[in-house]
Amino acid sequence: MRWTDINEIAVELAEFHPEIDPQTINFVDLMRWVLALPDFDDDPKHCGEKLLEAIQQAWIDEVE
């Protein structure tokens, strides 16, 4: 899984962190949690604020 797999990342984050409200997550924690996903294999340097915003929104949509 790579940074551009936004929906897949959101699904896994929802599964691994069901107790978290994604609307309250900060980008530092979000990036750390994405990097910790078992299927994630991409360079942390390829991540930016726009990608993190997209992942956060997809996660919000996933839990709603």
C-alpha contacts under 8 A as a table, 3 or more apart, distances in Angstrom:
res1	aa1	res2	aa2	distance
1	M	5	D	6.20
1	M	8	E	7.81
1	M	9	I	7.67
1	M	39	D	5.71
1	M	40	F	4.57
1	M	41	D	5.71
1	M	42	D	7.20
2	R	5	D	5.47
2	R	40	F	6.13
2	R	41	D	5.99
2	R	42	D	5.15
3	W	6	I	6.51
3	W	42	D	6.67
3	W	46	H	7.34
3	W	47	C	6.65
3	W	51	L	7.17
4	T	51	L	7.57
5	D	8	E	5.49
5	D	9	I	6.12
6	I	9	I	5.16
6	I	10	A	6.18
6	I	51	L	7.88
6	I	54	A	6.90
6	I	55	I	5.31
6	I	58	A	6.92
7	N	10	A	5.00
7	N	11	V	6.27
7	N	55	I	7.18
7	N	58	A	5.97
7	N	59	W	7.65
8	E	11	V	5.19
8	E	12	E	6.34
9	I	12	E	5.21
9	I	13	L	6.08
9	I	34	V	7.05
9	I	55	I	7.02
10	A	13	L	5.08
10	A	14	A	6.15
10	A	55	I	6.03
10	A	56	Q	7.34
10	A	58	A	5.62
10	A	59	W	4.39
10	A	62	E	6.79
11	V	14	A	5.19
11	V	15	E	6.32
11	V	59	W	6.77
11	V	62	E	6.54
12	E	15	E	4.98
12	E	16	F	6.03
12	E	37	L	7.49
13	L	16	F	5.13
13	L	17	H	5.68
13	L	18	P	7.80
13	L	33	W	7.61
13	L	34	V	7.35
13	L	37	L	7.81
13	L	59	W	7.09
14	A	17	H	5.35
14	A	18	P	5.32
14	A	59	W	6.56
14	A	62	E	7.17
14	A	63	V	6.77
15	E	18	P	5.79
17	H	20	I	5.63
18	P	21	D	7.95
20	I	24	T	7.93
20	I	25	I	7.77
21	D	24	T	5.73
21	D	25	I	7.05
21	D	60	I	7.86
22	P	25	I	5.30
22	P	56	Q	6.34
22	P	59	W	6.35
22	P	60	I	5.65
23	Q	56	Q	7.39
23	Q	60	I	6.60
25	I	29	D	6.76
25	I	30	L	6.48
26	N	29	D	5.63
26	N	30	L	6.19
27	F	30	L	4.81
27	F	31	M	5.93
27	F	49	E	7.75
27	F	52	L	6.56
28	V	31	M	5.38
28	V	32	R	6.30
29	D	32	R	5.02
29	D	33	W	6.07
30	L	33	W	5.16
30	L	34	V	6.16
30	L	52	L	7.30
30	L	56	Q	7.81
31	M	34	V	5.14
31	M	35	L	6.19
31	M	52	L	7.15
32	R	35	L	5.20
32	R	36	A	6.28
33	W	36	A	5.00
33	W	37	L	6.46
34	V	37	L	5.38
34	V	40	F	7.07
35	L	40	F	6.25
35	L	41	D	7.65
35	L	44	P	7.42
36	A	40	F	7.21
37	L	40	F	5.33
42	D	46	H	7.56
43	D	46	H	5.58
43	D	47	C	7.67
44	P	47	C	5.65
45	K	48	G	7.88
47	C	51	L	6.30
47	C	52	L	7.31
48	G	51	L	5.46
48	G	52	L	6.35
49	E	52	L	5.07
49	E	53	E	6.07
50	K	53	E	5.10
50	K	54	A	6.23
51	L	54	A	5.04
51	L	55	I	6.12
52	L	55	I	5.02
52	L	56	Q	6.02
53	E	56	Q	5.09
53	E	57	Q	6.15
54	A	57	Q	5.15
54	A	58	A	6.12
55	I	58	A	5.09
55	I	59	W	6.10
56	Q	59	W	5.06
56	Q	60	I	6.21
57	Q	60	I	5.00
57	Q	61	D	6.16
58	A	61	D	5.00
58	A	62	E	6.04
59	W	62	E	4.91
59	W	63	V	6.37
60	I	63	V	5.46
60	I	64	E	6.34
61	D	64	E	5.24
